[in-house]
Structure formats: structure tokens, C-alpha cells
Amino acid sequence: MAGKSSGSVHSGWAPFLCGFTLIPMRISWNWLRRYIDTDLTPQEAADVLTSTGLETESVERFEPVKGMLAGVVVGQVMECAKHPDADRLHVCQVDIGTGLLHQIVCGAPNVAKGQKVLVATIGTTIHLPDGTSFVIKKSKIRGQESLGMICAEDELGLGQGHKGIMVLATDAPVGEAAASHLGLVSDHVLEIGLTPNRTDAMGHVGVARDLRAALVHRRGSALELKLPNVDDFAKDGSGEPVPVAVADAYACPRYAGVLLTQVKVGPSPQWLQDHLNAIGLRPINNVVDVTNFVQHELAQPLHAFDADQLQGRRVVVRMATPGEPFTTLDGKERKLDAQDLVIADAERPVCIAGVFGGAESGVSERTTSVFLESACFEPGTIRRTARRHGLNTDASFRFERGVDPRMTVYALKRAALLLKEVAGAHIASEITDIDHTLKHVRTIALSFAHCDRLSGMHIPPDDVVRILELLGHTVIERKPDHVVVEVPPYRVDVHREADLVEEVLRIHGYDHVPLPERLMVPPVLHDALDAGSLAARLSAHLVARGVREIMTPSLVNGTKCVASGLVGDHELVRLKNPLSAELDVLRPTMLFGALSAIAYNINRQKKELRFFERGRTYRASPKGMVETDVLGITITGRRFRERWRANDRRTDPMDLKEELEALFGRLGLERTIELRSKAHALLDQAHAITIDGRHVGWLGEVVPAQLKAFDVAQPVFFAELEEQVLLEACRTQRTTYAEVSRFPTVRRDLSLLLEADMGFDRLRRTALAAERTLLRDVDLFDVYQGEKLAAGKKSYALSFILQNDDATLTDEQVDKAMGRIRKALEGIGAEVRG
């Protein structure tokens, strides 16, 4: 299984992270072409795969060495002399195959006449290990001309050594490109956004199968899918298999294993390392790398145990005992659950089945005998164990979605033969194969008429059958009007006739489905905005902005209500039989409940509070009780949570106004709102809020007397809005859409001297009314009140954004628009400064 290391022990399972919808799978183009011989370019292949449903999100060039040593060639040092002005430098005459000798100054202590070396020629870019790079230029070093650089291995990204230059074999051809001489091969990596149902495409063979099917069907290509041949698998000499017992056949329907001896653990050959590096897997050693390779080739996870570390030299597949301790490869001790399937030896668990290996049984540099495992586990069991322990590995990712039980022994043979090739392994036993899989085959009948109906086009029956066969389905019965096929086990997502139609259509090509002359699209109807949907919209908006919803009692104290000056006694709605004298009237405002909630939280050391509450307020009138649906918003404390980067300031009235502006903007009412300063019994700096002249609510700072009454010792800011007025205003708004303008905006600023009681809202409305065509937005970016201004005055700096949707604005147009805006502002008493 995929490699992961801890110290010197390796089990072969690496972490794998995936998203909820599309799972990125990296496919090496060089690796893919092992199974399908095509002359397509990587991008062309990516386009074909995307059209089959394997959406290729990117095609990236992969280089084992950055830059692929472009400009670096094999050279021979023909002369080597001491530098006349530097003891540690040498002046070399180097033949690089051009017919001329190149003089190069070299500081390596091991440079000598006759050596074959790697030479970076003039213009070559050298990429250093720290990520920096530089270009080789013609230069003079201590007065001697230098026309290149003789390189050490770390300078070329080929290793860590820097004690001297790289010295090549004496038969290295002079002038040969370094990449060619060293066998460096670039690759292309196709990143496929794999949907979770396509478990068959979790390996290179599965992707090659789809690519071949599309090319054979669409282009008539005579391509074959070249699967690895395992006919040479045979036992080498005498040996006894490792005994295997499966105690839970449901959780482990199939388990196979084979014993390998005389294994020589070491680095993998370059071709194997290149394939793994290309898909983002770090080579570990030849044993682990082979399990990784086969997993990403056949989508069948494998696991390699050090056979000498298996106590009793036997394997038991069983459920864990509750609380059983197990140390995984990452060094963490975990307590196992009774629902965890484990691979155990005679004494203890050595692996969490299908998820993660153990620290004591993995392959190390000392390993000489390997028990190689290939299995099919029940997906739900693996999924629950992986979630329970927070482990997501390449292996669990595949087992959770279901693997092909017919691949179990084939993958085992493939890995064993590769280990014979790259690790000198001997196959010491026959394969032990415990198979409890159900032998029931999945057959589906496909009507050719239904295929045409569902696909929206006629696909000849012969093409339908051919496509299904190309994808691995076996034809059981063929009739003039239908075909019955056996679904291959690796297609765990194909269960019904419609699934077969999708199989056919994605290979035939979705782009072949004809568009009708008239495309009928049903209208998308939205329910009319009502009180319920408006309430949901308000709540969702406020919650998204970090405002918490509260629910407080609708009963309050009548005496306090009258004392506040908000209402007279005759306006209160009293209970005839109150349970408490403290709660004897229905609330005339949402503020009292909010202050109670704030006091409760402050007493528990929660001082930064942002609340909203939806409910009803009640007033008595000559015509009876008036109930009003109201939204109350209350904020207090610091503006930001205490952080080292945050401005630690207290909330002020502008913060509450900002919340309201955002709310009105969400409802599309920002241009219809007006704030006017007006006295309120419970609020200082109070402002009445109107929409198109109709009163909708209030905002301001709660008066000290009310704060004291509720034992609140910090400023509180409160707003109250009538939901019915908001609803009626929203219903009059029309949602319009416009193309994003191709033409730039223009900004102009004005500095204004104003009376202290004039608000920004009035200035904004005045400007927008004065220039309706070009003015897009008005903003306030600076405020000044101080000794430099006369008493009762303040200074505002406003920005104006102008834009023409049809053409680029000229200076003349901008000046005329700003002239109209200035005149309008001056008409309401603003003095333009500067």
C-alpha cells in the first residue's frame, strides 16, 4: 500500500486527503502508456478522458530535475593548470564536443586532466537546492576568462554532494546532453477530478481502459489494453506458506498472501522511482515502492509485512478486542474498538486492516523475508474504522469505495514478480487464498429502444454492444431488441439499465447528442416574498455576520416600562392574572429582553456581544391591541475579538450603523434608507430610520439610566426595525441584471466643511440625485472635528466613483458630473474646500 515512513520502518500506507465531490487523482502519462500505445499528446488524451467523464483538470509537465539540465553537456578536461593568481583555483581547457576548447576556471579540489565531467555552457540556468537560480555567463575570475562551469552534483539537483565536481565514467560521450547521458526523462501528469463512484479509475489501468474504449470506438484505432502478464508466477524451490485464518468472513470476504524470501531491501530502480515521483509519492525502498506501484496501477492496495516479525509466523484476520492497544506506523498508540478489523499474528495486532500498518511489523532495511498481503475488505467496516481513528490513507480510500475481488490474487502475483525483478526475492510459498466472496454475478438487460430514448439519439445496437465490451462488460445474451450483460466487479456503480446507458453515452460522446431546434426550458419560479421567507433571509444574513440569535420572554415589568418614558401606562398591554408582579405586561420594545441577556452574559465574563432577536412588541390603542413583528439588534463590547493584530477599540454607533447598512444592502434597500436625528426615550444619539419616507425603526446608544437599571456597565447600541415595513419595501424592489462594464471607473474626491449635525446619508442621497447617469457610489473616507475648525463645524472627505457603461469617460464628462454634484452639495449647506 502507499508508502509512509517512521524512522527506519515502513509499512506502505500513506495519507490521502480528498474533497467531498471531486477527488484529485494524479496520472503519469509515461506510466499510462505502459498499457496503451497511442501517439496522442498528453493534452489530447486529457481532452478525450474529460469527454468520457474522467474530467482532467490540469496537465502539468513533470521534471525529475528542474530545467532537465538544459545547456549542460558532457565534457572532457584536456588541460588543468593552477590559476596564476589564486591557489585554490584551476584553469581548465575543456572539450565539449564543439571542436573548440573552452577555458573554464574551476574551484573544485578534485578536478584533473582527462576527467569526463558535466559542463554548464554559457546561457545555462542553474537551479540551486535553495530554490534560487542564476545564469552562466562569460566572465573573468581573477583575471582569467571562464566560459562555463564544471558542476558538482548539488549544483545540478542530482544529489547533496559538494566536495567536488561530478566525475563521469571514462566512456561518457563528449558533447552528449547531460539529461540524455544520465537517463533523465520528463513526464506529464494528468490530474483527474474523480467522482467518488468511479473506483475503477483509481489506478492507471482503469484510466487506460476508458481511454482505449473511446479511441477504438470514435477513431477506429486498433489499440489493445496491455495488462501486466503474470503467467511467469511460480514458486521458487521448497517452502511452507504462512498459515492464515479469517475469523470474520463478512468484514474480509477475500484474503490472499504469499511468502517471499531472500529479499534485498534497497533503493528502487530509476524507472520505478520516476513513476512514483511523478504522481507525488516519495520513493522509500524497493519493497514499499512496489506495493505503491501496484496500488496505483491496478487500484488494489497491498501490504508488506516483515515475516520474521510475525509472532508464531501466522496471520489471523479478526475483529479487535475492545480497548486493545496498537501502535501504528506514525508512532501513536491507539485504543482499538470491537468494530475494528485487524490483521494479527499469534499474539497481537500487526495492522489495522485496510487502513494503517503497525510500527513493529513493517519492512525495514534489515528485512529479508516478506509476507505480502492482498485482500478485499467490506467497505463499511473500513470506512468506520478510518473515521473513528482519523486516518485517511490511499488504501482506506480505495477499500472504503470497494475494490474488485477478482483483482486480489492477480495483484499479488504482479507484486511478487516485480519484487523478484527489483529486490531479488524468491517466491517461497504457494499463494494462500481464502475466498468467501459471493459468486453471484450482476447481470443487467439493456433495451436498445430505452438507450435511444434516454440518450436522446439513435446509437446502433452494434455500437452499444461494442462499447460495453470495450469497458469490460461481458455479453450474456444478444437479441434484436436488447442485450444482457454481466457487469465486471470493478464497476461497483453500475446497477441498472440507466447506468449502462450512461456507460454507452460517455464513450460514444456527449457532444454527439443533437440539440433540438427548439430547446424547452421550464421557467424557474420562486415563491413570492412573504413574512416567513423574509425572516429566514434576515436571520441567515445576521448569523453569517457573527450576530447570535437570542430568545427572551415577551413579559416585562410594567412599572419599569412607564418609568423609562417610552410608553404611558395606558399604552401597556397588561396581564389580568400575572404570575409575578415583575412580569406583568407584554413588552412594548425588544430592548428590555436584550439588556437582560447582555447582563446575564457579562456577569459570566462574556463582554463582546452581538445579538439579534425576532419577535413581537405590543401596544394598547383605542382600537385594541397592536402587535408588531420586530427585529432587534444589540451590540456591545470591543469591535473585534482580542487579537494581537486587531485594533482593540470599543464598539461605537457607527458599528451598529454598518450592520444596518449591510442588512439593507442584502435586501436591496440601501438607496431608499434615510436616517434622521430624533429624540427617543431609551436612546441617546437616536436616529429614526425611514424607507421612502415611511418609518421603519430606530437606532442609537442605550441611555445610561436603562443600563444602570439592568446592571450593565458598558455602552450598548440598539436598533429596532419593523419587519412588515421591510417586507412591503422589498416587494416594491425589482431585481435587475446588467453586464459587467468593460470600461474603467473614475474616482474623484471632495473635502467638505459641514455643520456638525449633517450626516453622510444626506450627502450621499443628494449626490446620487444630482448625478443619476454616471455616479456609481459615494463613500466617506475621512472625518475631522477639532480646534482648527470653528465651533459646530466638521470636515468630511468623500470619494465619488463614476463610470459610463458604453464608453470610457472623458475628463470633460467627469468635470461636468462633478460640477453638478458640487452645486447640489452646496445647495444643502456644504462648503467645498480646496
MITORTI-294961 format. One record per residue (C-alpha): x, y, z; residue in one letter. Coordinates in steps of 0.02 Angstrom, whole numbers, padded with zeros to 5 digits, always signed. Layout:
<nodes>
XYZA;...
</nodes>
This chain:
<nodes>
+00000+00000+00000M;+00056+00180-00020A;+00218+00221+00068G;+00241+00311+00233K;+00393+00306+00343S;+00432+00318+00527S;+00614+00304+00571G;+00683+00156+00476S;+00523+00054+00472V;+00398+00061+00329H;+00228-00017+00305S;+00172+00055+00142G;+00017+00160+00182W;+00023+00348+00150A;-00103+00482+00199P;-00230+00528+00067F;-00341+00681+00080L;-00491+00708-00032C;-00631+00830-00055G;-00815+00794-00040F;-00854+00789-00226T;-00706+00776-00344L;-00555+00677-00287I;-00390+00728-00369P;-00301+00579-00447M;-00129+00605-00523R;-00096+00500-00677I;+00078+00489-00754S;+00074+00495-00944W;+00232+00390-00961N;+00159+00263-00841W;-00009+00261-00930L;+00074+00222-01095R;+00135+00056-01024R;-00043-00007-01051Y;-00098+00086-01209I;+00015+00125-01355D;-00051+00288-01426T;+00025+00433-01518D;-00089+00561-01434L;-00010+00707-01345T;-00046+00718-01158P;-00166+00863-01187Q;-00259+00768-01323E;-00275+00619-01208A;-00337+00733-01070A;-00472+00802-01185D;-00530+00626-01229V;-00534+00573-01047L;-00634+00727-01000T;-00761+00685-01134S;-00782+00511-01057T;-00821+00579-00886G;-00646+00574-00813L;-00628+00762-00800E;-00445+00808-00821T;-00422+00970-00726E;-00242+01002-00774S;-00095+00934-00874V;+00073+00979-00799E;+00248+00943-00857R;+00347+00845-00728F;+00536+00856-00724E;+00640+00742-00610P;+00769+00882-00609V;+00711+01060-00629K;+00754+01125-00800G;+00806+00950-00858M;+00988+01008-00861L;+00959+01107-01021A;+01126+01176-01080G;+01229+01052-00978V;+01336+00932-01080V;+01470+00800-01055V;+01644+00874-01068G;+01822+00814-01052Q;+01958+00909-00960V;+02102+00915-01085M;+02217+01027-00983E;+02215+01077-00800C;+02336+01206-00729A;+02348+01306-00569K;+02273+01480-00577H;+02415+01606-00580P;+02332+01720-00452D;+02233+01600-00341A;+02298+01447-00251D;+02131+01357-00243R;+02077+01384-00422L;+02119+01290-00581H;+02115+01349-00761V;+02049+01207-00869C;+02036+01180-01055Q;+01879+01080-01085V;+01817+00992-01241D;+01626+00996-01250I;+01611+00923-01425G;+01605+01086-01524T;+01779+01066-01599G;+01849+01206-01491L;+01921+01201-01316L;+01831+01306-01187H;+01930+01385-01046Q;+01841+01364-00879I;+01902+01419-00708V;+01859+01285-00580C;+01875+01288-00390G;+01844+01103-00358A;+01989+01016-00271P;+01963+00854-00369N;+01969+00922-00546V;+02104+00841-00651A;+02162+00817-00829K;+02074+00680-00927G;+01913+00679-00824Q;+01742+00667-00904K;+01633+00799-00818V;+01467+00890-00834L;+01487+01066-00903V;+01356+01206-00892A;+01381+01308-01050T;+01355+01495-01075I;+01170+01539-01056G;+01127+01387-00948T;+01013+01420-00799T;+01074+01333-00641I;+00937+01293-00514H;+01009+01282-00339L;+00940+01175-00196P;+00879+01328-00100D;+00761+01373-00242G;+00867+01513-00316T;+00942+01510-00489S;+01072+01600-00592F;+01128+01605-00773V;+01301+01552-00830I;+01386+01700-00914K;+01553+01734-00992K;+01659+01804-00851S;+01833+01837-00785K;+01888+01757-00622I;+02045+01834-00550R;+02091+01896-00723G;+02064+01729-00813Q;+01921+01709-00938E;+01793+01575-00894S;+01670+01510-01025L;+01559+01396-00921G;+01555+01297-00760M;+01609+01121-00716I;+01471+01062-00599C;+01453+00970-00435A;+01301+00858-00409E;+01211+00975-00289D;+01226+01119-00413E;+01129+01015-00539L;+00999+00949-00417G;+01067+00772-00433L;+01119+00747-00252G;+01187+00829-00096Q;+01373+00814-00127G;+01478+00971-00144H;+01652+00909-00101K;+01698+00913-00283G;+01639+00905-00461I;+01548+00753-00532M;+01668+00638-00621V;+01587+00527-00753L;+01638+00360-00824A;+01780+00366-00949T;+01667+00306-01090D;+01545+00453-01073A;+01522+00530-01249P;+01590+00706-01257V;+01457+00832-01307G;+01310+00723-01258E;+01170+00813-01168A;+01178+00781-00981A;+00994+00732-00970A;+01017+00601-01104S;+01177+00534-01029H;+01100+00519-00855L;+00938+00443-00920G;+00828+00584-00857L;+00654+00576-00931V;+00522+00710-00914S;+00340+00665-00894D;+00168+00743-00898H;+00047+00723-00754V;-00141+00722-00786L;-00239+00774-00632E;-00411+00697-00643I;-00556+00760-00538G;-00625+00589-00497L;-00805+00570-00440T;-00823+00451-00291P;-00919+00319-00390N;-00777+00288-00514R;-00675+00168-00409T;-00622+00080-00569D;-00520+00234-00619A;-00418+00240-00458M;-00274+00157-00549G;-00181+00185-00712H;-00254+00028-00792V;-00432+00088-00763G;-00394+00256-00842V;-00309+00169-00989A;-00464+00061-01012R;-00576+00213-01034D;-00452+00300-01149L;-00437+00146-01259R;-00625+00121-01267A;-00651+00299-01326A;-00512+00292-01456L;-00565+00123-01526V;-00747+00173-01539H;-00727+00352-01600R;-00573+00338-01710R;-00568+00155-01756G;-00396+00138-01677S;-00328-00039-01666A;-00270-00020-01487L;-00253-00158-01359E;-00255-00140-01171L;-00087-00215-01121K;-00113-00285-00947L;+00039-00346-00849P;+00074-00529-00881N;+00084-00638-00726V;+00099-00808-00813D;+00277-00825-00751D;+00221-00829-00570F;+00285-00990-00493A;+00354-01050-00328K;+00545-01048-00317D;+00600-01207-00230G;+00528-01276-00070S;+00446-01178+00070G;+00295-01177+00181E;+00160-01042+00168P;+00118-00931+00315V;-00042-01003+00392P;-00191-00883+00375V;-00357-00888+00468A;-00502-00771+00430V;-00616-00757+00582A;-00739-00634+00505D;-00784-00677+00326A;-00908-00533+00313Y;-00778-00400+00353A;-00646-00489+00248C;-00727-00580+00102P;-00560-00622+00022R;-00384-00631+00088Y;-00229-00688-00005A;-00047-00693+00043G;+00120-00760-00014V;+00290-00779+00070L;+00444-00704-00012L;+00621-00742+00047T;+00798-00684+00007Q;+00729-00508-00012V;+00862-00373-00029K;+00786-00209+00031V;+00864-00059-00052G;+00831+00086-00170P;+00711+00056-00315S;+00769+00063-00496P;+00758+00233-00579Q;+00603+00191-00685W;+00505+00146-00530L;+00561+00300-00436Q;+00517+00411-00584D;+00340+00344-00594H;+00309+00368-00408L;+00388+00540-00404N;+00279+00595-00549A;+00118+00561-00453I;+00184+00639-00293G;+00239+00483-00198L;+00410+00484-00117R;+00510+00326-00154P;+00553+00235+00008I;+00629+00066-00036N;+00601-00063-00169N;+00476-00167-00068V;+00365-00023-00016V;+00383+00058-00187D;+00319-00100-00273V;+00163-00104-00163T;+00135+00080-00203N;+00161+00049-00388F;+00038-00096-00397V;-00091+00001-00297Q;-00085+00147-00418H;-00076+00029-00566E;-00221-00089-00526L;-00314+00008-00389A;-00283-00140-00272Q;-00198-00095-00107P;-00064-00215-00044L;+00029-00228+00118H;+00203-00298+00154A;+00246-00372+00324F;+00417-00419+00388D;+00381-00605+00403A;+00512-00628+00539D;+00417-00505+00649Q;+00255-00605+00642L;+00243-00695+00809Q;+00206-00879+00783G;+00234-00846+00598R;+00047-00846+00565R;-00087-00721+00515V;-00261-00703+00589V;-00391-00584+00516V;-00508-00541+00661R;-00603-00404+00748M;-00506-00311+00884A;-00545-00335+01066T;-00617-00178+01148P;-00478-00063+01208G;-00341-00170+01131E;-00185-00061+01116P;-00099-00043+00948F;+00044+00069+00894T;+00027+00125+00715T;+00166+00166+00596L;+00162+00351+00644D;+00214+00303+00822G;+00045+00337+00903K;-00033+00212+01019E;-00218+00190+00983R;-00354+00101+01078K;-00446-00013+00959L;-00633-00036+00951D;-00728-00200+00941A;-00784-00148+00766Q;-00606-00125+00702D;-00543-00263+00587L;-00360-00305+00617V;-00227-00415+00542I;-00146-00503+00688A;-00010-00631+00718D;-00019-00763+00852A;-00006-00634+00992E;-00056-00457+00940R;-00123-00346+00801P;+00006-00301+00671V;-00104-00194+00558C;-00271-00103+00558I;-00344-00193+00408A;-00357-00086+00253G;-00308+00073+00346V;-00137+00083+00428F;+00011-00030+00466G;+00095-00063+00632G;+00260+00003+00695A;+00329-00169+00738E;+00295-00270+00580S;+00338-00153+00438G;+00477-00181+00312V;+00646-00110+00364S;+00822-00114+00295E;+00851-00275+00394R;+00704-00367+00317T;+00744-00524+00216T;+00576-00614+00220S;+00415-00530+00169V;+00236-00588+00189F;+00142-00499+00051L;-00044-00469+00078E;-00183-00432-00047S;-00362-00426+00016A;-00540-00371-00012C;-00620-00290+00141F;-00801-00240+00169E;-00811-00053+00129P;-00920-00001+00277G;-00803-00083+00403T;-00651+00008+00334I;-00744+00173+00321R;-00799+00170+00503R;-00627+00121+00566T;-00541+00257+00464A;-00661+00390+00530R;-00651+00326+00708R;-00462+00343+00713H;-00449+00495+00599G;-00343+00401+00473L;-00362+00432+00286N;-00241+00333+00180T;-00226+00283-00002D;-00277+00108+00050A;-00429+00157+00153S;-00484+00274+00015F;-00496+00129-00106R;-00563-00002+00015F;-00699+00118+00076E;-00768+00128-00101R;-00749-00055-00144G;-00611-00148-00237V;-00627-00286-00365D;-00618-00455-00275P;-00559-00536-00436R;-00405-00424-00432M;-00344-00491-00264T;-00235-00636-00324V;-00187-00554-00489Y;-00116-00401-00398A;-00024-00514-00277L;+00059-00607-00420K;+00103-00444-00506R;+00187-00376-00350A;+00280-00538-00315A;+00352-00542-00491L;+00405-00360-00478L;+00493-00397-00313L;+00585-00539-00397K;+00643-00411-00526E;+00690-00264-00414V;+00731-00347-00246A;+00794-00520-00296G;+00651-00602-00200A;+00614-00787-00207H;+00434-00844-00205I;+00445-00964-00059A;+00265-01024-00050S;+00109-01051-00149E;-00022-00916-00134I;-00141-00936+00012T;-00312-00880-00049D;-00462-00881+00068I;-00610-00832-00038D;-00782-00803+00040H;-00845-00684-00093T;-01018-00713-00162L;-01008-00794-00331K;-01167-00708-00388H;-01138-00607-00545V;-01226-00445-00582R;-01323-00450-00746T;-01422-00308-00822I;-01534-00307-00976A;-01523-00155-01088L;-01660-00114-01212S;-01592-00031-01368F;-01751+00074-01380A;-01729+00132-01200H;-01548+00175-01237C;-01604+00286-01382D;-01739+00367-01276R;-01627+00406-01127L;-01479+00465-01231S;-01585+00574-01345G;-01511+00498-01503M;-01503+00337-01601H;-01349+00232-01565I;-01337+00075-01673P;-01356-00085-01570P;-01188-00150-01632D;-01105+00008-01565D;-01194-00012-01398V;-01132-00190-01378V;-00956-00147-01436R;-00940-00004-01311I;-00999-00113-01167L;-00873-00247-01215E;-00733-00119-01226L;-00773-00066-01047L;-00760-00244-00984G;-00944-00295-00983H;-00975-00475-01041T;-01119-00507-01160V;-01229-00648-01093I;-01370-00634-01218E;-01398-00534-01376R;-01571-00511-01451K;-01633-00394-01588P;-01710-00276-01462D;-01598-00294-01310H;-01436-00359-01239V;-01399-00439-01070V;-01226-00407-00997V;-01128-00463-00846E;-01057-00312-00755V;-00873-00326-00705P;-00846-00320-00516P;-00737-00165-00529Y;-00889-00065-00587R;-00969-00052-00416V;-01076+00095-00475D;-01167+00004-00618V;-01330-00073-00555H;-01471-00032-00676R;-01514-00004-00857E;-01490+00185-00845A;-01311+00156-00784D;-01274+00056-00941L;-01345+00195-01049V;-01228+00316-00962E;-01082+00198-00997E;-01127+00193-01181V;-01157+00379-01197L;-00997+00437-01115R;-00892+00330-01233I;-00999+00369-01386H;-00979+00554-01341G;-01096+00676-01258Y;-01053+00803-01391D;-01139+00690-01520H;-01308+00715-01437V;-01401+00831-01557P;-01480+00990-01495L;-01663+01007-01544P;-01717+01156-01648E;-01818+01217-01500R;-01745+01195-01327L;-01884+01195-01199M;-01826+01259-01031V;-01955+01265-00892P;-01961+01431-00801P;-01886+01436-00627V;-02021+01505-00515L;-01984+01575-00344H;-02116+01592-00212D;-02167+01771-00178A;-02075+01850-00034L;-02178+01832+00125D;-02151+01861+00310A;-02076+01688+00335G;-01951+01697+00192S;-01902+01874+00241L;-01872+01818+00421A;-01763+01674+00359A;-01664+01794+00248R;-01637+01916+00391L;-01583+01780+00512S;-01465+01697+00389A;-01382+01863+00348H;-01354+01912+00529L;-01291+01741+00580V;-01168+01745+00435A;-01100+01909+00503R;-01071+01836+00675G;-01228+01902+00761V;-01304+01773+00878R;-01491+01747+00890E;-01571+01757+01062I;-01746+01721+01125M;-01809+01816+01277T;-01977+01817+01369P;-02113+01929+01298S;-02164+01977+01475L;-02081+02126+01560V;-02105+02240+01710N;-02240+02373+01681G;-02175+02494+01812T;-02004+02500+01729K;-02082+02525+01559C;-02178+02680+01618V;-02026+02745+01714A;-01921+02733+01557S;-02032+02862+01471G;-02054+02752+01318L;-02242+02724+01344V;-02379+02784+01455G;-02473+02668+01570D;-02623+02671+01454H;-02517+02603+01311E;-02464+02444+01404L;-02548+02277+01372V;-02568+02205+01547R;-02599+02026+01601L;-02759+02000+01701K;-02679+01868+01813N;-02490+01888+01808P;-02388+01754+01894L;-02265+01886+01952S;-02276+02073+01982A;-02108+02086+01894E;-02180+02012+01734L;-02350+02090+01715D;-02356+02169+01541V;-02316+02118+01363L;-02158+02201+01301R;-02175+02367+01208P;-01996+02352+01142T;-01865+02217+01114M;-01734+02317+01209L;-01777+02257+01385F;-01755+02074+01342G;-01591+02111+01252A;-01523+02206+01403L;-01567+02060+01515S;-01472+01941+01402A;-01323+02059+01396I;-01318+02074+01586A;-01328+01885+01603Y;-01179+01859+01486N;-01074+02000+01559I;-01094+01925+01732N;-01015+01768+01659R;-00865+01860+01585Q;-00935+01869+01408K;-00921+02052+01365K;-00906+02057+01174E;-01086+02027+01122L;-01183+02044+00960R;-01364+01988+00973F;-01520+01991+00869F;-01696+01938+00911E;-01853+01922+00809R;-02018+01937+00899G;-02171+02042+00929R;-02198+02202+01027T;-02367+02252+01096Y;-02456+02418+01121R;-02632+02458+01179A;-02732+02580+01074S;-02913+02641+01068P;-02945+02514+00929K;-02870+02369+01027G;-02701+02287+01047M;-02572+02320+00911V;-02446+02180+00880E;-02291+02221+00778T;-02163+02097+00710D;-01996+02173+00755V;-01811+02136+00729L;-01698+02197+00869G;-01508+02208+00851I;-01396+02242+01001T;-01205+02258+01006I;-01084+02296+01146T;-00902+02270+01196G;-00749+02276+01086R;-00770+02290+00899R;-00651+02144+00869F;-00605+01993+00972R;-00444+02017+01067E;-00303+01977+00946R;-00126+02041+00929W;-00162+02105+00753R;-00333+02180+00791A;-00371+02360+00835N;-00433+02342+01014D;-00567+02478+01015R;-00740+02486+01087R;-00896+02469+00983T;-00972+02636+00935D;-01133+02694+00848P;-01051+02681+00678M;-01029+02494+00701D;-01215+02472+00726L;-01249+02582+00576K;-01129+02474+00474E;-01228+02319+00521E;-01388+02403+00465L;-01312+02461+00302E;-01257+02283+00265A;-01430+02218+00308L;-01518+02345+00197F;-01393+02308+00059G;-01437+02123+00071R;-01620+02169+00047L;-01583+02289-00097G;-01645+02440+00002L;-01483+02535+00028E;-01532+02681-00085R;-01704+02705-00006T;-01648+02719+00176I;-01639+02885+00267E;-01582+02921+00444L;-01642+03075+00536R;-01587+03130+00708S;-01736+03121+00825K;-01761+03107+01014A;-01802+02937+01089H;-01838+02898+01271A;-01720+02748+01279L;-01583+02801+01158L;-01451+02937+01151D;-01391+02997+00981Q;-01552+02921+00917A;-01598+02917+00734H;-01764+02875+00657A;-01749+02760+00507I;-01864+02782+00358T;-01886+02691+00193I;-01953+02803+00056D;-02020+02917+00191G;-02104+02780+00291R;-02046+02749+00470H;-01964+02579+00493V;-01869+02591+00657G;-01738+02669+00770W;-01554+02657+00811L;-01446+02735+00944G;-01349+02712+01107E;-01447+02649+01257V;-01464+02788+01387V;-01364+02768+01549P;-01521+02756+01655A;-01576+02598+01567Q;-01402+02523+01577L;-01400+02555+01763K;-01573+02478+01784A;-01506+02315+01711F;-01335+02324+01796D;-01241+02344+01631V;-01082+02446+01650A;-01028+02462+01468Q;-01103+02555+01318P;-01239+02462+01223V;-01304+02506+01049F;-01477+02454+00992F;-01582+02456+00834A;-01761+02402+00809E;-01843+02375+00639L;-02023+02337+00592E;-02023+02183+00482E;-02188+02221+00395Q;-02122+02386+00330V;-01964+02297+00271L;-02070+02165+00184L;-02176+02292+00092E;-02021+02389+00040A;-01938+02230-00025C;-02090+02186-00128R;-02075+02350-00223T;-01894+02317-00271Q;-01855+02244-00440R;-01701+02136-00462T;-01610+02184-00621T;-01457+02114-00705Y;-01327+02205-00808A;-01169+02153-00898E;-01009+02198-00807V;-00945+02356-00888S;-00791+02343-00998R;-00747+02523-00963F;-00647+02588-00815P;-00713+02685-00667T;-00651+02859-00619V;-00631+02921-00441R;-00643+03100-00383R;-00629+03164-00204D;-00706+03316-00119L;-00669+03391+00050S;-00822+03471+00130L;-00846+03589+00278L;-01013+03549+00360L;-01124+03588+00506E;-01092+03463+00645A;-01268+03391+00635D;-01264+03350+00449M;-01248+03164+00414G;-01165+03069+00274F;-01330+02990+00220D;-01399+03159+00167R;-01241+03200+00072L;-01246+03032-00017R;-01428+03047-00067R;-01401+03224-00129T;-01253+03173-00237A;-01343+03022-00311L;-01495+03129-00351A;-01386+03261-00435A;-01294+03138-00549E;-01404+02989-00590R;-01315+02936-00750T;-01130+02919-00709L;-01116+02915-00519L;-01100+02736-00456R;-01051+02756-00274D;-01012+02882-00138V;-00906+02843+00014D;-00840+02933+00167L;-00656+02903+00198F;-00605+03039+00322D;-00687+03140+00463V;-00610+03284+00560Y;-00676+03385+00707Q;-00555+03487+00808G;-00479+03652+00859E;-00435+03701+00681K;-00620+03713+00637L;-00749+03835+00700A;-00867+03779+00837A;-01011+03673+00771G;-00916+03625+00614K;-00839+03465+00547K;-00745+03411+00392S;-00788+03262+00282Y;-00684+03190+00139A;-00793+03100+00013L;-00748+02989-00135S;-00856+02980-00291F;-00847+02834-00413I;-00906+02872-00590L;-00924+02757-00739Q;-01002+02752-00911N;-01061+02580-00965D;-01047+02622-01150D;-00880+02711-01168A;-00727+02771-01075T;-00763+02931-00979L;-00679+03089-01040T;-00612+03224-00925D;-00747+03341-00988E;-00886+03219-00940Q;-00812+03192-00768V;-00791+03378-00737D;-00971+03414-00787K;-01037+03274-00675A;-00933+03333-00527M;-00993+03511-00559G;-01173+03455-00540R;-01129+03361-00381I;-01037+03511-00305R;-01182+03626-00343K;-01306+03507-00261A;-01199+03487-00106L;-01176+03673-00089E;-01365+03690-00103G;-01387+03595+00063I;-01256+03698+00155G;-01095+03604+00119A;-00941+03709+00084E;-00820+03630-00040V;-00642+03656+00020R;-00487+03669-00087G;
</nodes>
